[in-house]
Amino acid sequence: MTKSNILKLASGPSIVIDKDLFTVGVGTGYDLSLPGTSDEIGFSVRSRGEHSVIIPVARQIRVNGEKCKAERPLNECDRIEWQNNVILFMSGDGQPVQTRLSRPEMTAPSASAPLDVFKALAQDIGSGSPLAQSLQITLLSLLEQASAEGGTLVCENSDASSWRVLATTTTSERNGGSTISTLSHRELVSHTLLGEAISTAKPVYIESLIGHDYASQKSLINARVFSVACVPLLKGNNHVFGALFLYTWQPGRSIRRATLETVQIIATQAALLFLSHHELQASQAENRRLRTVGSSHEGAIAFDRSNPNSPMAQVLDRIVKLAPHDLSILIRGETGTGKELVAREVHKQSGRAKGPFVALNCAAIPPTLMESILFGSSKGAYTGSVKDKEGKFTQANGGTLFLDEIGDLSLELQTKLLRVLQEKEVEPVGGTEATPVDVRILSATHQNLETLVNEGKFRKDLYYRLNGATVALPTLASRGEADIQALAEMFLRRLDSEASITSGALNKLKSHSWPGNVRELEQVLSRAFAFCQKNQITESDIELDEALSSPRGITLFDAEMDSIGSLKLSQEKFTLHFVKKVLDRCQGNRAKAAGLLGISERTLYRLLANDKSTDNFGSELLS
């Protein structure tokens, strides 16, 4: 039988293209006459061997939603739009026209199929099979239930701000086919259908896209589907936590609508079973992590309690006095000194202890995302935003919001943050209504905010808003040897209650300057414990990074300050040595060194010019 191409009208008959040049227009004299407002030719279809091409004549011809201005090939299921007409092109395959346009034969699903799906998934999960593989098999079973040719299962991420693909497959993949091998997972997800399914909490079913309002949606055009359904997965009070997309590509083959309710139940329970098992695994991993992290938190605040003048004793005393008051607190300290721990302790001892504690590292979030992370976003605020998203302020309502590395916040966001602190309400990105919030702000930085304010990099009014009171954390090097021993013993108890450390190992720890502070000490002990024998850490097990440290008990300047002179001369020598050491650490980068010192480059040049041992260098800097 010879091949025959077909033009199928959205509301009308199917026309066999029976000549090499087939014309379509409005009025008489065309092979296919369409209703319209003007008597003109729209386009022609020319057969060229085994392929056909469309030749547009009218200006408003669209193929798959895109303007068609020049001759182009036609493919199976291409949608041609002109004026108010929608036409589907089907390439010849040697089958009779009636056979190709009739519904493909579909067998009814077995009544026991849903139970079989649950059994198989539960057995796979119980046996420890890969979760993704088990879900893939379940998805194939759902395709058979609905007589679909392809499907994608998606669910919302933990922060409910975006969606991820759990599984995607086609029935042709089972048979080694490649119907959609060129399509990515994202191209099989329509945000338009997903948005409608979320808003209605009901399945969206399209028996045929020919002539449908959604026929021009780009994602559906790319997928080249004939029939589609988006089934929402519901839990609780009609909360949509996921969705199942079902597709068919074969012309005339539609998804079995009567099975959608059953498919929705199976997909929901299967997804919940999958996610529950996944969350259980994640919780077990998090518990293991917290056992280690918990030691860091408790350890950072551990100190020699026999010494009432210990720097950490003074910090705790300040926390106790400030916590009950709703002041904003600025926590200062080097990296690794335990700033977040102090923030958690303030929250724990405050009247907001039963409320949420929400932490955010301002240096870890890209500036383009920070506004929506802080204040939230409304549905449709940006591409892919299919639902409202809570910001950190809303999440912390009634509790405490800890903003770490606040000095890294851009000036634009500083302005918006200041407004929220003044008005005590937030307006999400893309939203029109502000929501009142009751949040205590704790912030932290290792930078000199006063210098940033003077340089115009940090708003002065925001600085005063955040700096209601200050808690300054000492470095580990300044806390004394007794604190180092207390911390070491605390960390070892967390690693193993029977672990011990020799006096030689302790002395080695006490002689280190700890540029990485408490965090570095914890890592050193964890590494030593991994290498030690019989749970006893010896001096040989301690590996220290000496490249960034200097011996404890010897200042950076003692080696070159043998003589004692007047206070002014000693101060000059001290300052000069300090500047030179910082410059060395910055590898000669004078701008970076000046920034760390909190002085101008000109002042740096002047200080270096006073060094008699480097007169030439100083002259070079000043020239």
C-alpha positions in Angstrom: 0.0 0.0 0.0 1.3 3.5 -0.9 2.1 6.0 1.8 -0.4 8.8 2.4 -0.1 12.0 4.3 -3.0 13.4 6.3 -4.2 16.8 7.5 -6.5 16.3 10.5 -8.7 19.4 11.3 -9.2 20.1 15.0 -13.0 20.2 14.5 -13.7 18.5 11.2 -12.7 15.7 8.9 -9.4 14.2 8.0 -8.1 15.0 4.6 -5.7 12.7 2.6 -3.0 14.5 0.7 -3.3 12.8 -2.6 -1.1 15.0 -4.9 2.4 16.3 -4.9 1.4 20.0 -4.3 -1.6 20.3 -1.9 -3.0 23.8 -1.3 -4.8 25.1 1.7 -6.7 28.5 1.7 -9.9 30.4 2.3 -12.6 30.3 -0.4 -12.8 28.2 -3.6 -10.1 26.8 -5.8 -8.0 25.2 -3.0 -7.5 21.5 -2.3 -8.6 22.2 1.3 -10.9 25.1 1.9 -10.9 26.6 5.4 -13.3 29.1 7.0 -11.8 32.6 7.3 -12.2 36.3 6.8 -10.4 36.7 3.5 -10.2 34.8 0.3 -6.5 33.9 0.1 -4.1 31.0 0.1 -2.7 30.0 3.5 0.0 27.5 2.7 0.9 24.5 0.5 2.2 21.0 1.3 4.7 19.6 -1.2 5.7 16.0 -1.2 9.5 15.4 -1.8 10.2 11.8 -1.9 9.5 10.3 1.5 9.2 13.7 3.2 6.8 16.6 3.0 7.4 20.3 3.5 5.2 23.2 4.3 5.4 26.3 2.1 3.8 29.3 3.9 2.1 32.0 1.9 0.1 33.9 4.5 1.9 35.9 7.2 0.3 34.4 10.2 1.2 30.7 9.7 2.5 29.0 12.9 3.9 25.5 13.2 4.1 24.2 16.7 3.4 27.7 18.1 6.3 29.4 16.2 5.9 31.7 13.2 6.6 29.9 9.9 8.1 32.4 7.4 10.0 30.0 5.1 9.7 26.5 3.8 10.3 23.9 6.4 9.9 20.1 6.8 6.8 18.6 8.3 7.0 15.9 11.0 4.5 13.6 12.6 2.0 15.4 14.8 3.2 18.9 13.8 0.4 21.4 14.6 -0.3 24.0 11.9 -2.2 27.2 12.9 -3.7 29.8 10.6 -6.3 32.3 11.5 -8.7 30.3 13.8 -7.8 26.9 12.3 -5.7 24.2 13.9 -4.6 21.3 11.8 -2.5 18.3 12.7 -0.2 16.8 10.1 0.4 13.0 10.1 3.0 11.5 7.9 2.2 8.5 5.8 3.2 5.1 7.2 1.5 2.8 4.8 -1.5 2.1 7.0 -5.1 2.9 5.9 -6.3 6.3 7.0 -9.2 4.9 9.0 -6.8 2.6 11.0 -4.4 5.4 11.8 -7.1 7.8 13.1 -9.0 5.2 15.1 -8.1 4.6 18.8 -5.4 2.0 19.2 -6.4 -1.2 20.8 -6.0 -1.0 24.6 -6.5 -3.9 27.0 -8.2 -3.3 30.4 -5.9 -3.3 33.4 -6.1 -6.2 35.8 -8.1 -5.6 39.0 -5.2 -6.9 41.0 -2.7 -4.6 39.4 -2.7 -1.9 42.1 -2.0 -4.4 44.9 0.8 -6.0 42.7 2.4 -2.5 42.4 2.4 -2.0 46.2 3.7 -5.5 46.9 6.6 -5.1 44.4 7.6 -1.6 45.7 7.4 -2.7 49.4 9.5 -5.8 48.7 12.1 -3.8 46.7 12.5 -1.3 49.5 12.5 -3.9 52.2 15.2 -5.9 50.3 17.5 -2.8 50.0 17.1 -2.5 46.3 18.0 0.9 44.8 15.1 3.2 45.4 15.3 4.9 42.0 15.1 1.6 40.2 12.2 0.4 42.3 10.3 3.6 41.6 11.0 3.3 37.8 9.4 -0.1 37.8 6.4 1.2 39.7 6.0 4.0 37.2 6.0 1.6 34.3 3.1 -0.2 36.0 1.2 3.1 36.3 1.7 3.7 32.6 0.1 0.3 31.8 -2.8 1.2 34.1 -3.5 4.4 32.2 -2.6 3.1 28.8 0.0 5.9 28.6 3.2 5.8 26.6 5.4 7.9 28.9 5.3 9.4 32.4 7.2 11.5 34.9 6.9 11.6 38.7 7.9 14.8 40.4 7.7 16.0 44.0 8.5 19.3 45.8 11.8 19.8 47.5 12.1 20.0 51.3 11.9 23.8 51.3 8.8 23.6 49.0 10.4 26.2 46.7 11.1 24.0 43.7 10.3 20.6 42.2 12.5 17.6 41.5 12.1 14.5 39.2 11.8 11.2 41.1 11.4 9.0 38.1 10.7 9.2 34.3 10.2 6.5 31.7 8.4 5.4 28.6 6.9 2.1 27.6 9.1 2.1 24.6 12.2 2.0 26.9 11.1 -1.3 28.2 11.2 -2.7 24.6 14.5 -1.0 23.8 12.9 1.9 21.9 13.8 5.6 22.0 10.6 7.5 21.4 11.7 10.5 23.5 15.4 9.8 23.9 16.2 13.4 22.9 14.0 14.9 25.5 15.2 15.9 29.0 13.3 15.4 32.2 12.5 19.1 32.4 11.0 19.0 28.9 8.5 16.4 30.1 7.2 18.6 32.9 4.7 21.3 32.0 4.6 24.1 34.6 1.2 25.2 33.2 -0.4 21.9 33.8 1.3 21.6 37.2 0.1 25.0 38.3 -3.5 24.1 37.4 -3.3 20.8 39.2 -1.9 22.5 42.3 -4.6 25.3 42.3 -7.5 22.9 41.8 -6.1 19.8 43.6 -7.6 17.7 40.8 -6.2 15.9 37.8 -5.8 17.9 34.6 -6.8 15.7 31.6 -6.5 16.5 27.9 -7.8 13.8 25.6 -6.3 15.4 22.5 -4.2 18.5 22.2 -5.4 19.2 18.7 -7.3 22.5 18.9 -6.9 22.7 22.7 -6.1 26.0 24.5 -2.8 24.4 25.8 -1.7 23.3 22.3 0.6 26.3 22.0 2.4 25.6 25.3 6.2 25.4 24.6 6.8 22.4 26.9 4.0 20.4 25.2 5.1 21.4 21.8 8.7 20.2 22.6 7.3 16.9 23.9 5.2 16.5 20.7 2.5 14.8 22.7 -1.0 13.8 21.6 -2.7 13.2 25.0 -1.6 14.4 28.4 -2.7 14.2 32.0 -1.2 15.8 35.2 -2.3 13.9 38.3 -1.6 15.8 41.6 -0.4 13.8 44.6 -2.2 14.9 47.8 -1.6 14.6 51.5 -3.1 16.2 54.5 -5.5 19.1 53.8 -5.3 18.7 50.0 -1.7 19.7 50.0 -0.1 18.9 46.7 3.4 17.5 47.4 3.9 15.9 43.9 2.5 15.2 40.5 2.4 12.4 37.9 2.6 13.4 34.3 1.2 10.9 31.8 1.7 11.2 28.0 0.9 9.5 24.7 2.5 10.3 21.4 0.7 8.1 19.0 -2.0 10.0 17.1 -5.4 8.9 18.1 -4.2 7.2 21.3 -5.5 8.9 24.4 -4.8 8.3 28.1 -7.6 6.2 29.7 -9.5 8.8 31.8 -11.4 6.2 33.8 -8.1 5.0 35.4 -6.9 8.4 36.6 -8.5 8.0 40.1 -6.9 4.6 40.6 -3.5 5.9 39.2 -3.7 8.9 41.6 -4.1 6.6 44.6 -1.3 4.3 43.6 1.1 7.1 42.6 0.4 9.0 45.9 1.0 6.0 48.1 4.0 4.8 46.1 5.5 8.3 46.3 4.8 8.6 50.1 6.4 5.2 50.6 9.4 6.2 48.6 9.8 9.6 50.3 9.3 8.1 53.8 12.0 5.6 53.3 14.2 8.3 51.7 13.6 10.6 54.7 14.3 7.8 57.1 17.7 7.2 55.5 18.3 11.0 55.5 17.3 11.2 59.2 19.6 8.4 60.1 22.5 10.1 58.3 21.6 13.4 60.0 21.6 11.8 63.4 25.1 10.4 62.7 26.2 13.9 61.6 24.6 15.6 64.6 26.4 13.3 67.0 29.6 14.8 65.6 28.3 18.4 65.2 26.8 18.3 68.7 30.2 17.8 70.1 31.4 20.9 68.3 28.6 23.0 69.8 29.0 21.8 73.3 32.7 21.8 73.0 33.0 25.4 71.7 31.4 26.6 74.9 33.4 24.3 77.2 36.1 26.0 79.2 38.1 25.9 82.5 35.3 26.6 84.9 37.7 26.8 87.8 38.8 30.1 86.5 36.2 32.8 87.0 38.2 35.2 84.8 38.3 32.9 81.8 37.3 34.8 78.6 34.6 32.3 78.0 33.2 32.7 81.5 32.8 36.4 80.7 31.0 35.5 77.4 28.6 33.2 79.1 27.9 35.9 81.8 27.1 38.4 79.0 24.8 35.9 77.3 22.8 35.3 80.5 22.3 39.1 81.0 21.4 39.8 77.4 19.2 36.8 76.4 16.0 37.8 78.3 15.9 41.2 76.6 14.7 41.4 73.0 17.8 43.4 71.9 19.4 42.7 68.5 22.9 41.3 69.2 26.0 41.5 67.0 28.3 38.5 67.6 31.9 39.1 66.7 34.7 36.7 66.4 37.1 34.9 64.0 36.0 32.0 61.9 35.6 28.8 64.0 35.1 30.5 67.4 31.5 29.3 67.7 29.4 32.3 66.7 26.3 30.2 65.8 26.6 28.4 69.1 26.4 31.6 71.0 23.3 32.6 68.9 21.7 29.3 69.8 22.5 29.8 73.4 21.0 33.3 73.4 17.8 31.9 71.8 17.7 29.0 74.3 17.9 31.3 77.3 15.4 33.9 75.9 11.6 34.1 76.1 11.5 32.9 72.5 13.1 29.5 73.3 9.8 27.7 72.3 9.8 29.5 69.0 11.9 28.6 65.9 15.6 29.3 65.5 16.4 29.9 61.9 20.1 30.4 60.7 21.2 31.8 57.4 24.8 32.2 56.1 24.7 35.4 54.0 28.0 34.6 52.4 26.8 31.2 51.2 23.8 32.4 49.2 24.2 34.0 45.7 23.0 37.6 45.7 20.4 36.9 43.0 18.6 34.4 45.4 19.1 36.1 48.7 16.0 38.4 48.5 13.6 35.4 47.9 15.4 33.3 50.5 15.1 36.1 53.1 11.6 37.5 52.3 10.0 34.6 50.3 8.4 34.8 46.9 4.9 34.6 45.4 3.6 32.2 42.8 4.7 33.3 39.3 7.4 35.7 40.7 10.0 34.0 38.4 10.3 31.2 35.9 9.4 27.9 37.5 7.7 29.5 40.6 4.5 27.5 40.7 3.6 28.2 44.4 4.2 30.6 47.2 7.5 30.2 49.1 8.1 31.1 52.7 11.2 33.3 53.4 13.5 33.0 56.5 11.7 35.8 58.2 8.3 34.1 58.0 9.9 30.8 59.1 11.4 32.5 62.1 8.2 34.3 63.1 7.8 34.2 66.9 11.5 33.1 67.3 15.0 34.1 66.4 16.7 34.7 63.0 20.5 34.4 63.0 22.2 36.1 60.1 25.8 34.9 59.8 28.4 36.9 57.9 26.1 39.9 57.7 29.0 42.0 56.3 28.7 40.1 53.0 25.1 41.4 52.4 24.8 43.7 49.3 23.9 47.3 49.8 20.6 46.8 48.0 19.6 44.0 50.3 20.8 46.0 53.3 18.2 48.6 52.4 15.4 46.1 52.2 16.5 44.4 55.4 16.5 47.7 57.2 12.9 48.4 56.0 11.8 45.0 57.4 13.4 45.7 60.7 11.8 49.1 60.9 8.3 48.1 59.7 8.3 44.6 61.2 6.6 43.2 58.1 7.8 41.4 55.0 6.6 41.6 51.4 7.6 38.5 49.3 9.2 38.9 45.9 6.4 39.3 43.3 3.8 39.9 46.1 1.6 42.9 46.8 0.7 42.3 50.4 3.0 42.7 53.4 2.9 40.1 56.3 3.6 41.2 59.9 6.5 39.3 61.5 7.8 39.1 65.1 11.5 38.1 64.9 14.5 38.7 67.1 17.6 39.4 64.9 21.0 38.0 65.9 23.9 38.6 63.5 27.5 37.7 63.3 30.6 38.7 61.4 34.3 38.3 61.3 34.7 41.6 59.5 35.2 45.0 60.9 31.8 46.6 60.3 32.9 50.0 61.4 35.5 50.0 58.6 32.9 48.9 56.1 30.6 51.7 57.3 33.4 54.3 56.9 34.1 52.9 53.4 30.4 53.1 52.4 30.1 49.4 52.1 27.7 48.9 55.0 24.7 51.2 55.9 25.3 53.1 59.1 21.6 53.0 60.1 21.5 49.2 59.6 24.7 48.9 61.7 23.0 50.6 64.6 19.9 48.5 64.2 21.9 45.3 64.4 24.3 46.4 67.1 21.9 46.7 70.0 24.6 44.9 72.0 27.8 43.1 71.2 29.2 39.7 72.2 32.9 39.3 71.3 34.2 35.7 71.1 37.9 35.2 72.0 40.2 33.2 69.8 41.2 29.8 71.1 44.8 31.0 71.4 43.7 33.6 73.9 41.6 31.2 76.0 44.6 29.6 77.7 46.0 26.1 77.9 43.3 24.9 80.4 40.6 25.6 77.9 42.4 23.7 75.2 42.6 20.7 77.6 38.9 21.0 78.5 37.9 21.2 74.9 40.1 18.2 73.9 38.7 16.1 76.6 35.1 17.1 75.6 35.7 16.1 72.0 37.3 12.8 72.9 34.3 11.9 75.1 32.0 12.6 72.1 34.2 10.4 69.8 34.4 7.5 72.3 33.8 7.5 76.1 36.8 5.3 76.6 39.2 7.4 74.5 42.2 9.0 76.2 45.1 11.3 75.3 48.7 11.3 76.6 50.4 14.2 78.3 52.8 14.5 75.3 49.9 14.9 72.9 48.2 17.5 75.2 51.4 19.5 75.3 51.6 19.4 71.6 48.1 20.8 71.4 48.8 23.5 73.9 51.8 24.7 72.0 49.9 25.3 68.8 48.5 28.8 68.0 45.2 27.5 66.5 44.5 29.9 63.6 41.4 27.9 62.9 40.2 28.1 66.5 37.8 25.5 68.0 36.8 24.1 64.7 40.4 23.3 63.9 40.9 21.6 67.2 37.9 19.4 66.7 39.2 18.4 63.2 42.7 17.7 64.5 41.3 15.4 67.3 38.9 13.6 64.9 41.8 12.9 62.5 44.1 11.8 65.4 41.4 9.4 66.7 41.1 7.8 63.3 44.8 6.9 63.4 45.3 6.1 67.0 45.6 2.6 68.5 43.7 1.2 71.5 41.6 4.5 71.7 44.7 6.4 73.0 45.9 9.5 71.2 49.7 9.9 71.4 51.9 12.8 70.2 52.6 11.0 66.9 48.9 10.9 66.1 48.6 14.7 66.3 48.9 16.3 62.8 49.0 20.1 62.9 49.1 22.6 60.1 52.1 24.6 61.0 52.0 26.7 57.8 49.4 29.1 59.2 50.5 29.1 62.8 53.2 30.4 65.1 54.3 28.8 68.4 52.2 29.6 71.5 54.0 31.5 74.2 56.1 33.4 71.6 54.6 36.4 70.0 55.1 37.2 66.3 57.5 39.9 67.4 59.5 38.5 70.3 62.1 37.0 68.0 63.2 40.5 66.8 62.5 42.6 69.9 65.5 41.7 72.1 66.2 45.2 73.3 63.8 47.2 75.5 63.5 50.9 74.8 60.9 53.6 75.4 57.2 52.8 75.1 56.9 54.9 72.0 59.8 53.1 70.3 58.4 49.7 71.4 55.0 50.6 70.0 56.6 51.6 66.7 58.5 48.3 66.5 55.5 46.3 67.4 53.3 48.0 64.8 56.0 47.7 62.1 56.5 43.9 62.8 52.7 43.4 62.8 52.3 45.2 59.5 55.1 43.2 57.9 53.7 39.9 59.1 50.3 40.7 57.7 51.8 41.8 54.4 53.7 38.5 54.2 50.6 36.6 54.8 48.9 38.5 52.0 51.8 37.6 49.7 52.8 41.2 49.2 49.3 42.4 48.2 49.3 45.9 49.8 45.6 46.6 49.1 44.5 43.3 50.8 46.9 43.9 53.7 45.6 47.4 54.3 42.0 46.1 54.2 42.8 43.5 56.9 44.5 46.1 59.0 41.7 48.6 58.6 43.9 51.3 57.4 44.4 53.1 54.0 47.2 52.0 51.6 48.8 55.4 52.1 49.1 54.8 55.9 50.5 51.4 55.1 53.2 52.9 52.9 54.1 55.4 55.6 54.5 52.7 58.3 56.7 50.6 56.0 58.8 53.7 55.1 59.9 53.8 58.8 61.6 50.4 58.5 65.3 51.1 58.5 66.1 47.6 57.3 64.0 48.1 54.1 64.6 51.7 53.1 64.8 50.8 49.5 61.5 49.0 49.7 59.9 51.9 51.5 61.2 54.4 48.9 59.9 52.3 46.1 56.4 52.3 47.7 56.4 56.0 48.1 57.6 56.8 44.6 
